[in-house]
Amino acid sequence: MASFIATLARIVFGPRPEILCHAAVWRAGVAELRRRGGGHRESGAFLLGTKGTTRRIEEFVFYDDIDPDALSSGIVEIDGRRLGDLWSHCRATGRTVVADVHVHPGGFQQSDSDKANPIIAEIGHIAMILPDFAAKATLPGAIGVFEYRGARQWRDRSLERPSALHVGWWPWR
Ligand SMILES: [Zn+2]
């Protein structure tokens, strides 16, 4: 109920979210990240959806489904040559990569490797990080939200209130 009232307040007073995700889609995706990480290695997913004035996350596509070796080293590494399947899936569903998410063992700050290797090197792209292998905090306000600024520079938006990411019900696109 408290979160419903917060949503109503946000609808009236703004700012509108930049990225939306239905609670059920988010919950299921996060649970799967937690399962795949098994509490001992990083896991991650491309977040697919539609882009309008607001980006909407509709689907998690897990890194290890695109590249079976993506999780083997313990930190997420995707072989770019395997991305063909992702692009054909995007074409088939009419979706695009609207953000990405991965889990970390400890806090939600970006590693040097995260900063140097954006999953999608596009200005404005949002990368999210769930701390503690997604076993504890998984909602905006307590997770990492980073916006790519180009040239390996990022804007840390994790602590913005309200968050750029809204998980839950929202009345329009
Ligand atoms: Zn990382």
Boltz pocket constraint, residues with backbone or C-beta under 6 A from the ligand:
constraints:
  - pocket:
      binder: B
      contacts: [[A, 102], [A, 103], [A, 104], [A, 109], [A, 110], [A, 111], [A, 114], [A, 129]]
      max_distance: 6.0
